[in-house]
Amino acid sequence: MLDKLRTHVKGWLGIVILIMISIPFALFGLQNYTSGGSEAPVAEVAGYEIYQADLNRAYQQRVNELKRQYADQYSPDMFQEEAVRQEALNRLVQERLLLHTVDNDGYIASNAAILDVIAKLDVFQKEGQFDKAIYEQFLQARGLTTEAFVQNIKSGIERDQFIGSIVDTTLVDDSEIDDFYRLNNQTRDIRYLSLSVSSILNDMSVSDEEISKNYAQNEHLYKIAEQAEISYVELSLANLMLDIKPSNDELLAFYESEQQSFTALGQRRVSHILFDSPEGTIEVESEKKRAEAESILSRIKKGESFASLAKEFSEDIGSAKVGGDLGIISEGMMGEKFEETLASLQEGDVSEVIQTIYGFQIIKLTKKEDDKVKPFDEVEEKVRELLTTNIAGEKFYQMAERFAELSFENPDSLSPLVDELGLSIEQQSNVTAKAGEGIAIFDEVRHATFNEDVLAGNNSDAIEVGAEHFIVLRIKEHKPESLMPLESVKGAVELSVKTAKAANVLSEKMDGMLAKVKTGVSIKELADLDGLILQDVGSVTRTDKSAPAELLKDAFSMSHPSDKGASFKKSTFSNGDVAIIELSKITDGKKADIRDASRDSFKKFLARLTGEVTLAASLANLSVNAEVVFANKPE
């Protein structure tokens, strides 16, 4: 298998660059939720079509990632929308190429492995156990069926197998560890003298013309963002639940009528024999698999060992090794047909051949414990929560449709929503496209606020800002983007001009001093002539705190000192300060200092790093064996 993977790697493709590549691998596979219809795809990968809706979702996801990455510094002006969209499309294509390669190279996730992942996902846990209700709510909220979710998990496991086959099988020899230690523990002996922008800032003269020019060239720094105050009406399940206070009698009545919801199901241990025939298998092949399954079932009915036949014939590799054992199956983990069949079995029973999303299966219930109804006192809070949710949910869904209708039928007012549905009008000020408080923390609200139709004076559509949470808004006051008057920011502009001029003066002066050093004048003489302090840092490492970070970065990029003496380099700091670095000695880390424990740690680190680089190279070349067709640039 590994040899097959290596065929996808066509060279290192610039290792230094590839190390910096970030490749997101989510657990759930890429899904194309659009049927396409008459819409032309924006790209096609090995016959799989990617549509504009897919690209829009990927684009928004990338924008959200950038917002989290840059936090308060984020601005839409930082990135060109076309470039971000193209990056999002490239990610979709790469993801699809990965799935195509995984499928072609024969990776298989066993049913046992799939069940194990689902059962252990934190999102489905309650009190340390898989919870069917949480699982079903999760799928319902995302519009997923059990079959679709299982397929996503399957794709994720198979993709992880592909990644692990590269990343986890990379070998590192002792010479690479020695080189890593030698360079990582290298020290450099440096001295430097620096010129500070602040030392000459007050000497810089600035004309009104220079201030006006800088202001005009940097207007984006002095703009007040477009903002609005909004009025809105909110409909949410959470708010409706606050008003519902069921009595003790109502709780007991609900508990008695819904005891299945408060029943701890007895553990069910299940084995199966699988004849692989996923959706899309041609009919001839599918019927062949069915016939094989029926043949094996006949042998079981005649008394042959289920476990032995599973080991020999089951195509679920993971469970076949242990006689078809899938372990403990919690309700809701398998598809509907599997669950229905399992529910009809008693301990020791074997099912008929059934067709599921996995193929043709024969199921055996090897162990079943009795179900147990939990006492009311133990589940009272859950009873209260479910009853409250049911009552509020029924009310919410009755109101939700009318909520949308009223906002559409009365585009110039929120009052009908208040009058008919008993809701209230709230206010939120200081809403901008990028930030807001209260209800405006939601991107969807800020986007709707500056929608052209809403700015024209109409209500927004009903905006879904979360599960069972809608709002309708309208503009109360709107302030377009404006430029701060020069008079109000003149001090900041003047300081900016002075700083830039001072930085240029210092840079030119340091260039002259560096030229003198290269002719033989010592750095000490230069310091004495200009009354500067020569900072003798001594021996430093790459992460030393005794010198500015920018200076250390430049110092470790310098060439080795020659027989004729030290090497020198000009370093410019982010604030405009400049320095000359003198590098007099380089001392490599000694491999004799590597302890056995450290060597093992270095080996794991380097193997992982090298594996990730190889993986990046592999992913960059996946298109070698798959046809990729792009339409025009994404809109």
N, C-alpha and C positions, 0 to 999 in steps of 0.2 A: 504493500500500500504506500509506504513511504517513497519508494522509487517512483511510483506514479505521480506523487505530489511534486517531487523534485523536477519532473519534466516541465512543470509550469514556471520554474525559475530560470529566466534567460539572462542572468547576470545581475550584478549588484545595483545597477542603475543609479549610481551615486549614493553610496552608503550614508554619507554625512547628511544628505538631504532626507533620505528615507527614514533615518532615525527619528527625525522630527515629525514624521507623518502621524497624525492621530486617526485611528481607525475605530469608529464606534461599532461595537457588536452588541446589539440588544438581544434579549432572550427571544423575542417574538419575531418571526420571519416577516419579510416584506409581503404585503398583501395589496393586490389591486382591487379596490372596492368598486370600481366603475366597470360597467359592462362594455363601455366604449361606444356602442351603437354606431352612429354614422360619424362620430368624432374621430379625427385622425390622431394617432398616437404621437407623442413628442419624441419617443425613442422606442426601439424594438431590440430586445436582447434574446438571441437564440429562439425567436418566435414568440417571446413574451412581450406584450405591449404595455408601455408606460404612458399614462394619459396625463392631461393637464391637471386634473384633480389630484393625482398622485404627487405631481411636482409642486402644486400649491401647498399641500400638507408638508412635504419635505422642506420647502422654502420657509414656511412659518416655524417649523421645528428648528431650523438653522438660525433664524432670527432670534428665537427664544434662547438658544445656546449662547449667542453673541451677547445678548442682554445680561444673562447670568455671568458671563465671563468678564465683561467690562463694567458691570454694575452701574454706579453713578456716572462713570465716564462715557457710557454708551450714548451714541447719537446716530440717528439714521444717516447723517451726512458722512459718517466714517466709512461706510461701505456702499459701493455702487450696487443697486438692486439687481442689475443684469448679471454682475459677477457672482453675487450670492445665489441667484437662481441657477446659474450655470454650475456652481459648486454643488448645489442640492441635486441637480440632475445627474451629475457625475457620481454622486454618492448612491443614488438609486440604481444607476447602471452597474456600478461596482457591486452593490448588494445582490443584484439579480445574477451577475456573472458568478458570484460566489456560490449562490444556490444552484446554479446550473452546473458548476464544476463539482460540487458536493454530490449532486444527483448522478452525474456521469461517472464519477469515480467510485461509486458503489458504497457510500457510507450508509449505515442502517442503524436507526435507533430502535432498540427493542421496546416492546410494550412495557416490560418491567421497568426499564429505565425511564420511560415517559411517566408512568404512574408514580415512580419514586420522586421525580422532579415536582410533579403537581402536588403530591402529598406534603412535600417539605417547603413549598413556597410560603414565605412569611405572611404574604397578603391573605392567605387562606387559613391562617392559624387562629385558634381561639383556645386559650388555656393550654397551649402546647399540642393541640390536636387539630387535624383537618376538620374544617367546619363546612358542611354542605351548603348551608344558607348563605354564608359569606361568598362561597364559590359561585353560586347561582346569581347572586346580586352583582358580582363582578362581571360575569358574562353578559347579564342583561343590560347593565349600564353601558357596555361597549358594543352592544348589538351582535354578540358572538354566539354561535351555537357551540355545544360541547365538541362536535366534530371539528369545527374550524379551529377551536382553541387547541385541541389535541394536535392538529396538524402543525400549528405554530410552534408548539413545544417540540414536536418531532424535528421540525426544520432547525430549531435552535440547537438541539442536541447534536444533530448531524453536522451542523456548522462548527460547533465546538470541537467535534472529533477532528474535522479538517484542520482547524487552527492548532489544536493540541498536537497533531501529527507533525506539524512543522516546528512550533515553538518549543514543545517539550522533548524533542528528540535531537536538539542541536548539541554537538559535542565541542568541548573546549579543552585544549591541551595546556600543559604546564607553562609553555613558553608564552602563551597569550595571557595567562594569569600574571606571570613575571612582568611582562610589558605593561599590563594594566597597573600593577602596583608601582612600578618604576615611575610611570608618568603621573599617576594620581597622587603620589607622595613626593613628587618633585618639589624642591624649594629653590627660590631665586633670591639672590642678594641684590637689593636695589636701594638707590637713593633718588630723591627727586627734589626739584625746586619748582614752585608754582607761583603763578600770578593770578590774583583774585579780581574778578570783575568789580566787586564792591569797593576795592581800593581806589578805583579811578572813576566810579560812576558819577560822582558829583562834579567831576571835571568836564563831563561831556555836555556840550551845548547843543540845544535842540531848537530848530526854528519852527514857527507855526506851519510853514509849508511842509516840513517833514512830518509833523504831527498829523496834519490833514491827509497826507498821502498814506501814512500807515493806517489811519482810521479807515480810509476808503478801501484799502487792500485787505483789511481784516474785519469787515463789517460783521461777518458771521460770529465774531467773538463778542459783539456788543448788541446782540439782538434779544428782545424779549419775546419769548415763544408765544404763539397763538394760544389763547386760553378761553375757557368758558365756565359759566356757572350753569348747572343743569337742574331741572326738576325731574323727578322720576317716581314711578310707582313700582313696587316690588311685590312679587308673588313667589313665596318659597315654602317648601314643605316644612322646613325647620321652624319657620315663624308660625305656621298653622299648628304645629305640634305643641307649641308653648301654651296654646289656649285650650288644649284638651286635657281634662282631669278625670279619668275614668274612676268610678266608684269600686269598692272592694267586690261588690256583687257582680259588677260587669267584668272584673278581672277573673273571678272564679268561673263565670259562665263561659268566657272566652277560653280559659284553660281547659275546661271540660270538652268544649266543642273542637278544640284544635290540639288534642293530646299528641297527635303524630308529630307536631312541631316540637314537643317537649319530651320526645322519646329518644333515649340513648340506644341506638341500634347495636345489636350484638355484633361483635367482630365476625367478618366473613373472610375466610382464607380460600383463595381460588387458584385453580390451575387451568391451563388451556393448551390447546394444540392449534396452531395457526397455519393456514395455507394462504400465503400472501397474494392478495388480488385487490390492489387499491383501486379507487375510482379512476376510470379511464382505461382500465384493462380491456382489451378487445374481447368480444363475447366468446370466441373459441377458446382462448386461454382461460377465461373466467370459468367456463363450464368444465374445463379440464381440472381446474383446482377444486371445484365443487365435487367432482367425481372422486378425486383423491381423498377429500375429507370424508365423503360418505363411505368409502372403502375402509378407512381407518376406524370410523365410528362402528362399522359392522364388526370389526375385530375386537373392539372394546366390549361390545355387547356380548360377544362370545367368550369373554372372560380374560382377554389379554390385558396386561398391566398398562394403565393409562400413562403412568410416569415413563415406562420403557418406550412406549410408542411416541410420547412427546419428545424424548431425547433423540429418537431416531428420525422422526418425520417433521416436527414443528419447525417452521421457518422464522419463528421469533427466537433469534440466536440467544439472547440473554436468558430467557426463561427455559429454553430447551435444555440447557446444561443442567438444570435442577429439576428435571421432570415436568416442566411446564408450569412450575410454581410462580405465581404472580405476587404472592405475599398477601397481606391484609388489604382488602379493597374497601374503601369508604364510599358511602353512597354519593353519587354525583360525579365520581371520577371518570367513569366510562360512558360510552355513548348510550343512547336511549334503548336500542335493541339489546345490547349487552345487559343493561340493568334490568330490563323486563324479563329476560330469560333467567338471569341470576335469581330474581325474586321468586320465580316459580319452582326453584330447586330446593330440596331438602338436603341435609348433610349427607354426603356420599353420592348424591345423584349426578348423572352426566347428562348434559343437554343433547338435543338434536343438533345437526349442523345449522349454524346461523350465519347470515352474511352481515357484516358490520363494515365500518369505515376502514378496518384493518385488512379485511379479506374474509375468508371462511374460517369460522372458529367452532371448536368443540369445547364446552366449558364444564368443569367439574367443581362442585362446591365441596371442598375437602373438610371444612370446619365451620360451624355456625354457632354462635352464642345467642342466648335468648335476649330479645329486646326488653328494655326496662323504662317505664314511664317515671320521669323524675318528679319528686314531690313538689307541690305548689310552693312551699316555703323556699325551696332551693332555686326555683326559676321565676320567682315573683317579678323580679326586675325585667327579665326577658319577656314575660307575659305582658307587663306594662308597656314595654318598648314596642312589641309587635302590635298590640291592640291600638296604641296611640298612632303608630305608623299607618296601620290599616285605615283608621278613621280619617286621619289627616290626608292620607294618600288618595282616598276616594274623593274627599272634598277638593283636593288639589287638582286632580284630573278633570273634575267637573268644572272647576274655575278656569283651568289653563286654556281650554279652547275658547271660552268666552273672553278671556283676557286678551288673546290675540285678535279676536274679532272686533272688540270694542276699540282697541287702539287703531285698527285699520279703518274702521267705519267713522271714527272721529279724529282725523289726523291733526286737528288744530287745538286739541284740548285733552288733558288727562282726567278731567272731572268725571266723565262717564265711568271710568274704571273705579273711581272712588265711590260714586253714587250707587252703582249696581253691585259691586263686589265687596264693598265695605273696607276697602284698602285706604291707605293714606299717601299723600304726596310729600316726598322728602326732597331736601335740597343738598347739593354738593357743589362747592366752589373750587376755584383754582385747578380746574381740569385742563391738562395739556395733552398733547399727542403722546408724550413720553412718560408722563408721571401723573399721579393723582392719589388722593387719600379716600378713605371710605369706600363707597361703591366703585370709585374710579381706579381702584387698584387693578381691576380687571382690564386686560387688553381690549376685550370685546366692547366694553363700555366706552373706552377712550376712542376706539375706532369709530363707533357709531356716533359719538358726539360730533365728530368733524366730518361726518358723511354729508355730501352735498345736499341731499334732500332734507336732512335734519337742520342744517344751517339755513335752509330756505324757510324754516318755520314749521316744519311738520314733525309729528311724532316719529320716533324710531320704530323699526319693527320690534316685535317681542324678542329680546336678546336673551339667549341661554348662557348664563355665566357659570353654571355648575349643574350638577344633577338635581332635578326638581327645583330649579331656581331661575326665575325669569324676571326681567325688568323691561319697562318701556320708559323712554326718556324724551325730553325736549329741551331746547335751549331757552334759558331764562335771560342770559346776558352773554354776548360774544365779543371778544377783543381780538382783532386780527394781529398777526405778527407785526412787531414794530421795532424800529431801530432806536437805541438809546441816543439822545442828542450828544453831540461831541462834547458840549460843555459839561455834561454830567460824568463823562468818562475820560476827560482830558488828562487827568493825573495818571490813570492806568496806561493810556496810550503813550504819554511822555516817558514813563518808566520803561515801557517796552522798547521804544526807540533808543533810549539811552543805553539800555542793557545790550541791545544788538550792536550799537556802535562801539561800546566798551569791549565787547567780545572780539570784534574785528581788530581793534587796536592791539589787544593783548595777543591775539593769534599771530599778527604780523610781527610783533616784537619777539615772540617766542620763536618764530621761524628764523629771525636774524640770529638769535642766541644759539639755536640748533646748528646753524651754518658755522658759527664760530667754534662750537665744540668739535665739529667734524674737521676743522683745520688744525686741531691740536690744543685749543684753549680748554683747560680743565673746567668741569662744572663747578668746582669750588671757587675758582677765580671769577666766574660769571656771577655767582651768588654774592661774592664780596663786592664786586664792582657795582651791582645794582642794589645792594643792601637787602638782599633776600635771604631767607633762612633755608638752608639745605637740610631737608628732612632725611636722616639716615635711618631707614626702616629696618635694614638688616635682612635676615633670612625670612622669607615669607612663603606661605603655602597659597594655593588657589583660593581658599576660603578664609584667609586671614582677615581679621577685623582691624588691623593696625594701619590700614591705608584705604583710601576711597575705592569702592568696587570697580569703577571705570578704569582707574589707574592699574589695579591688579589685572583686570582683563587684558589691558594693553601690554602689561609687563610679561604676561604669559604667552603673548603672541609674538614676542620679539625673538630675533635670531640669536644664536649663541654668541657670546663674546669671542673675539678673535685673539690670536697670539699678540696682536698689536695693542690690545686693550679692550675696554668695555664697549658695549653697544648702547645706542641712544635712540629715543623715540619721543615725539611730541604726543601728548595725551590731552584731549579736550573733554571737559566734563559737561554734563547736561545743563548746568547753570551758567555756562560760558567761561568758567575758570579754565586755565590751561597750565600744563606742566611739561617739564622735560624729565624723562626717566633715564637713569643710568643703571644698566644691568651689568654687574661685574662678575657674577658667578652663577652657574646652574649645577645643582646637586640632585641626582636621581635617587629615588627610593631604592633601598637595597633589598633584593629578594630574600636575603638571609634573615631579614626582620619579619618575614611573613610567618605568622603562627598557623598551625594546622587548622584551627577553627576558622581563622580569617581566610585561609586559602579555600576552604570549602565554601564559605560565604561568597567569595569573589567568583568562584567557579559557577555557582548557581546564578549570580547576577549577570555574568558575562554570557552564560548560555541563554538566559532569558532575553537579554538585549540582542544578541546575535540572532536568536530565533525570531524576534519581532522584526528585525531588519529583513531577514529572509522572507518572512511572511509578507511584509510590505512589497518586496520585489515580486513575490508570487502573485499578489493581488494586482499589481500593476501590469502583469502579463496575462491575466486570465482571458483577455479578449483574443488571445492567439488561437484558441480552439472554439470560439463562438462568434457568430456574426452579430455585430452591433451596428445598428442603423439609427442615425439621428435625423430628426426632422429639422426645421429651421430653429434658430436660437430660441430658447424659451421666452415666452411673453412675460 
